[in-house]
Amino acid sequence: TITGLRVHMLNAYKKTMKEVPNAAPGRDNPDIVVHGMEGLPKGIVEERSAKARAERSEKERQHREKEAQERLKRQAEDPSPDDDAPEAKRQAIVAPAAATPSLPSMPAPRSQAFAAAAAAPPPPPPPAPASPQAVAGVVT
């Protein structure tokens, strides 16, 4: 921080800092103590905020202009059916719904899958475990 630099200059070199070296014009005052965003002069904060707002509005304006140009270009390349398009092109634009390909069927929602599983017969019970005598080979 500038405070630490001032203390160092005073202790090590016995000199008092009157201005911050290599500082931007108007920001060379060593008496301003800044920690994070605290201590900033209001003029600097307002200047930066105004500059950021101006840049953002300019970007948004350019973006809107670009979208408008692209929209006009698309309209010029692909005229609507109300224009003087040939009849075949009009029919291609207004195609019947039957001519559109159908989408593949989707799996059933979980609730339907659970309902189907509940309606199915239960699986057969597992075979009974072998008795210890049968495993050992003892016949009685």
C-alpha positions as CSV (number, residue, x, y, z in Angstrom):
1,T,0.0,0.0,0.0
2,I,1.0,3.6,-0.4
3,T,1.1,3.9,3.4
4,G,3.7,1.2,3.7
5,L,5.8,2.8,1.0
6,R,5.6,6.2,2.8
7,V,6.7,4.5,6.1
8,H,9.5,2.7,4.3
9,M,10.8,5.9,2.6
10,L,10.7,7.7,6.0
11,N,12.5,5.0,8.0
12,A,15.0,3.8,5.4
13,Y,15.8,7.0,3.5
14,K,14.6,9.7,5.8
15,K,12.7,11.2,3.0
16,T,9.0,12.2,2.9
17,M,7.0,11.3,-0.1
18,K,5.2,14.2,-1.7
19,E,3.8,12.3,-4.7
20,V,3.4,8.8,-5.9
21,P,6.1,8.0,-8.5
22,N,4.8,6.8,-12.0
23,A,1.2,7.5,-11.0
24,A,-1.5,8.4,-13.5
25,P,-2.1,12.2,-13.7
26,G,-4.4,13.3,-10.9
27,R,-3.8,10.2,-8.9
28,D,-0.4,11.0,-7.5
29,N,-1.5,12.1,-4.0
30,P,0.0,9.9,-1.3
31,D,-2.4,11.1,1.3
32,I,-5.3,9.0,-0.1
33,V,-5.5,5.7,1.8
34,V,-7.3,3.0,-0.3
35,H,-8.1,-0.5,1.0
36,G,-10.1,-2.5,-1.6
37,M,-13.0,-0.2,-2.7
38,E,-12.9,1.8,0.6
39,G,-11.2,5.2,0.4
40,L,-11.6,5.7,-3.3
41,P,-12.4,9.3,-4.3
42,K,-16.1,9.5,-5.5
43,G,-15.0,11.1,-8.8
44,I,-12.9,8.1,-9.8
45,V,-15.7,5.7,-9.0
46,E,-18.3,7.7,-10.8
47,E,-16.0,8.2,-13.8
48,R,-15.4,4.4,-14.1
49,S,-19.1,3.6,-13.7
50,A,-20.1,6.1,-16.4
51,K,-17.4,4.7,-18.7
52,A,-18.6,1.1,-18.1
53,R,-22.3,2.1,-18.7
54,A,-21.3,3.9,-22.0
55,E,-19.3,0.9,-23.2
56,R,-22.2,-1.5,-22.4
57,S,-24.8,0.7,-24.1
58,E,-22.6,0.9,-27.2
59,K,-22.1,-2.8,-27.3
60,E,-25.9,-3.4,-27.0
61,R,-26.5,-0.8,-29.7
62,Q,-24.0,-2.6,-32.1
63,H,-25.6,-5.9,-31.2
64,R,-29.1,-4.7,-32.0
65,E,-27.9,-3.2,-35.3
66,K,-26.1,-6.5,-36.3
67,E,-29.3,-8.5,-35.5
68,A,-31.4,-6.1,-37.6
69,Q,-29.0,-6.4,-40.5
70,E,-29.0,-10.2,-40.3
71,R,-32.8,-10.3,-40.1
72,L,-33.1,-8.1,-43.2
73,K,-30.5,-10.3,-45.0
74,R,-32.5,-13.5,-44.1
75,Q,-35.8,-11.8,-45.3
76,A,-34.1,-10.9,-48.6
77,E,-32.8,-14.4,-49.2
78,D,-36.0,-16.2,-48.1
79,P,-39.1,-14.3,-49.1
80,S,-42.4,-15.0,-47.4
81,P,-45.3,-16.7,-49.2
82,D,-47.0,-13.3,-49.6
83,D,-44.3,-12.1,-52.0
84,D,-44.2,-13.0,-55.7
85,A,-42.7,-16.5,-55.2
86,P,-43.5,-19.2,-57.7
87,E,-46.4,-21.5,-56.8
88,A,-44.1,-24.6,-56.3
89,K,-42.0,-22.6,-53.7
90,R,-45.3,-21.6,-52.0
91,Q,-46.3,-25.2,-51.7
92,A,-42.9,-26.2,-50.4
93,I,-43.2,-23.5,-47.7
94,V,-46.7,-24.5,-46.7
95,A,-46.2,-28.3,-46.7
96,P,-49.0,-30.5,-45.3
97,A,-48.4,-32.0,-41.8
98,A,-48.4,-35.5,-43.2
99,A,-45.3,-34.8,-45.2
100,T,-43.3,-34.0,-42.2
101,P,-41.3,-36.9,-40.8
102,S,-42.5,-38.2,-37.4
103,L,-40.2,-38.2,-34.4
104,P,-39.1,-41.5,-32.9
105,S,-41.2,-42.6,-30.0
106,M,-40.0,-41.6,-26.6
107,P,-39.8,-44.1,-23.7
108,A,-42.8,-44.1,-21.4
109,P,-42.7,-41.7,-18.4
110,R,-41.7,-43.2,-15.1
111,S,-45.2,-43.3,-13.7
112,Q,-46.4,-45.4,-16.7
113,A,-43.4,-47.7,-16.3
114,F,-44.2,-48.3,-12.6
115,A,-47.8,-48.9,-13.4
116,A,-46.9,-51.5,-16.0
117,A,-44.5,-53.2,-13.6
118,A,-47.2,-53.3,-10.9
119,A,-49.7,-54.9,-13.3
120,A,-47.3,-57.6,-14.3
121,P,-47.4,-61.0,-12.4
122,P,-44.8,-61.3,-9.7
123,P,-41.7,-63.4,-10.5
124,P,-41.6,-67.0,-9.3
125,P,-40.0,-67.5,-5.9
126,P,-36.4,-68.6,-5.8
127,P,-35.7,-72.3,-5.1
128,A,-35.4,-73.4,-1.5
129,P,-31.9,-73.6,-0.1
130,A,-30.4,-77.0,0.3
131,S,-30.4,-78.6,3.7
132,P,-27.1,-79.0,5.5
133,Q,-27.4,-82.8,5.3
134,A,-27.9,-82.8,1.5
135,V,-24.9,-80.6,1.1
136,A,-22.7,-82.9,3.2
137,G,-24.0,-86.0,1.3
138,V,-25.7,-87.6,4.3
139,V,-28.7,-89.8,3.3
140,T,-31.1,-90.8,6.0
